[in-house]
Amino acid sequence: MIIMTNIMESLYNIRILDELAEKRTVIHNIHPLIKLLTTIAYVIITVSFGKYELSNLLPLLFYPIVIITLAEIPVIPILKRILVVLPFIIGIGVFNPLFDPEPMLVFLGLQISGGWVSFLSIIIKGFLTLLAALILISTTGMTWIASALRLLRIPRLFVLQLLLTYRYISVIMEEAGRTWNAYMLRAPGQQGVSFKISGPLAGQLLMRTYDRAQRVYQAMSLRGFIGEYNPGEVKKVTVKDCLFLGGWVAFFSVCRYINLPALIGSVVTGVMT
């Protein structure tokens, strides 16, 4: 029962992003291509900071905070998805303190090495880039993101692979839920799947998802699918969209080349360097 609950919860967590993308806020009405370009610029600027430029990354939090507020996106579901990937980000820089033990700064009387600073920098960069990607999906939807990729002349095959893979995740999880339910009805009171049955059960899941994929493809073919992605009518880029892109790119550039926390601190304290 616990496994079944986890499957349904994971399926709900996937679909909630699509539900959020159907809202009609000022951010949702921005052209998908503009939002995609803004996210790409944000990610490029974020990862371009040096491994010791920790304070310079903090002003970049302004972008996701503003977008989440204007788009009326719930914060908790987004943070839950980031926490799933966070252990992999931690694994990338977990050995930095060992390879870079030289003291770099003192905080509350403790000497902090450059390795810890770079480790924290990796975590912040990973958090910000994941947050930007999830915001893009929850304000645009994977269908319109695929359309924006085609406008950027991304190869059709790559776009179709991306879109169908994203859709297939929910398909395989639905089939896994049905398979688990059928198994538990035939083995009441059993805790988990028997080791002897796990192999055939995985094979059955594979065959069920393959049959489901075939039916999905046949339904697409009956609706005129010939291998070309067609999202429907794409609205034109407006002046408002261009101002959105230009304004945020300008802000990202300022964050990249000017240490805003240091500048604000010097203005507040009255000590200009």
N, C-alpha and C positions, 0 to 999 in steps of 0.2 A: 504494500500500500504506500509505503514511504517513497519507493522508487517511482511508482505511478504518479504520486503527487509532485515529485521533482521534475518528471517529464512534462507534466501539464504546466507547471510553473515556468519551466524554461521556454515552453512553447508560447506562453502568455508574454514572457519577457521579450521574445522576438517580435511578436505582433504589436506590442505596445508602441514600438518605434513607428510602425506604419500608421497606427492610429493617431499618434502625435503629429505626423506629417500631414494629416487631413485637416488640421486646424486652419483658420483664416485670420492670421494676425499680420501685422505689418512686415514681419520677417518672412512668414510663409509666402507672402505675395511678391517677394523679391525674385527676379528671374533665376532659375536653377543654375545657369551658367555663371552668373555673377557670384552666387553663393559658393559654387565650386572653386572658382578662381580665388575668391577671398580666403577660403579654407586652405588652398594650396599655398598662397602667399604667407598665411599665418604659420603653417607647418614649416615652410622653408626658413622663415625668419627665426622661428623658435629653435630649430636644430642647428642654426648657424652660429649660435653663441658659443663662446669658448667654454671649456669644462670648468673653469674657475669663475666665470661671470654669473654668479648666483643672484646677486641683487638685481641685475639688469633684466632677469626673467620675470620678476614680480609684476611690473606694469602690464605684461601680456595677459594677466588674469582679467583685466578690464574687459577684453573682448568677449570671452564666454559669459561673464556676468551680465553684460548688457544684452547679449543675444538671448540668453535664457530668460531674462526678465521680460523683454519685449515679446518673445515668442510664447511666453506662458508655459514653459516646459518644467515639469516636476523634477526636482534635483535628485531625489532619492533613487529613482530607477536608473538615472544616468550614472550616478556614483557606484551603484551595485555592479554595473557592467565594467566599469573601470577597475573595480577591486578584483574582478575575475582575472584580468590581464596583468594586474600590478605585480604578482609574484614573478612573472617572466621578465618584467622590467627590472625588478630588484636583482634577479639572477644575472643580468648583464653587467652590473657594476658592483656586485657584492664583494669582489676581490680587490677593488680599487684601493681601499685603505691599506692592504698588504703591499701593493706595488708602489704606492706613493705615501710613505710614512713621514715625510718631512713636515714639521709644523708650519702652518700657514697663517693662522690667526688665533686669537685668544678670546674665548667667550665664557663669561661668568667664571673667570679664573682657570678655565680648562683650555689646554692647547689642542687645537683641532688641526689635523693633518690635511694636506691637499687632497689625499685620497677620499676622505670623508666629504670634502666640499664637492669634488667631482661626482661622487656617488649620489649625493643629494641633488646635484644638477641633472643627472640622468633621470632620476625619479620625477623631478619637476617637468622636464622636457617630455618624458613619456606621458605623464598625466595630462599636460596641456594639449599634446597632439591627439591623444585618444579622446579627450573632451571635445576638441574641435570636430573630429570625425563623427562622433555620436550626435553632436548638435546639427551637423550637416544632414545626417540621415533623418533625424527627428523633425527637421524643419523643411525637408525637401522630399524625402521618400526615395527609395532605391530606383523606382521607375524613372523619375525625372533626373536623377543623378546619371543614369545610363543615357538619357537623352542629351544631357549636357556633355557627356564624354564623346558622344557622336558628333556634337557641334565642334568639339576640339579635334576632330578627325582621328579619334582613337579607332583602331581597327574594329570592324563589326564583330569579328569572331571573339575578340577579347571582351567586348561589352556584353555580348550574349552569354559568354561563360560566366562573367561576374554576376549578371542578373539571374540566370538560371540556378547558379550555385546558391545564391542568397535565398531564392524561393525553395530550392530543394531541401534546405535545412529543415524548414517547417514540415515538408512532406515526410521526410524520414522520421522526424520526431512523432508525427501523428501515427505512422505505421508502427513505430516502436511502442507507443502507448496502447494501440489496439492489440499488438502481439502480447504485451505484458498482461493486459486485462484478460485475454483469452487463456493464457497460461495459468494465471491465478484462479480462474474459474474452474480449471481442471485439476488444480492442486491446492485446495483450500487449506489455510493454516500453515502452509510452508513458508519458511523464511528465506527469501531469495530464490535464485534459480539453481537447480541441481547441476553439479559439474558435468554429469553425463548428458544433460539436456542442453547445456549452453552452446555446444557446437551446432547441433541441428536447429536450435532456436535462432542462432545468428544467421544460418543459411536461409531459414524461412523469412527472416526479416529482410535479407538481401533480395530474395525473390519477390517479396511483396512490394518493396520499394521499386524494383525494376518494373513490375507490372503497373504500378501506379504511375511511374514516369512515362510508360508507353501510353497510358490512357490520357495523361496530360498532353503529350505530344500530339496524339490524334485529335484531341479537342482544339489544340492550337491550329492544326492543319485545317480543320473544318472551318475555322474562323479566318482563314486566308494567310496563315503563316507560311512563308516561303524562305525563311532563313534571314530575312532582313528585319531589323528591329524598327518598329513604327510606334512611337508613343502617342501619336495623335497630333492635334494642333499644338504647335509651340508658339507661345506669345513672344512678341518682340521685346528687345532690350530697350528700356526707357531711360530718360535722363536721370530719374530717381535711382535706377539701378546703377548707373555709371557713377553717380555721386556716392552711393553706398560703397562701391568697390574702391574708388579713389580715396575716399575719406579713411577707410580702414587701412589701406596700403600705406597711406601717408603716416598714419599713427604707428603702424608696425615698423616703418623705417625710422621714425623718431626714437622708438624704443630700442632699435638696434644700434643706433649710432650715438645716442645720448643717454647717459646714465641718469634716468629720471629720479630714482630714489635719492641719489647723491645730490642732484640739483635741488630737489625739493627740500632736502635736509639742510643744505647750505642757505637756502632762502629763509627757511623757518628760523634757523639759528642766527642769521644775519652775518654769516661768515662765507663770503664768496671767494672761491678759489680761481 
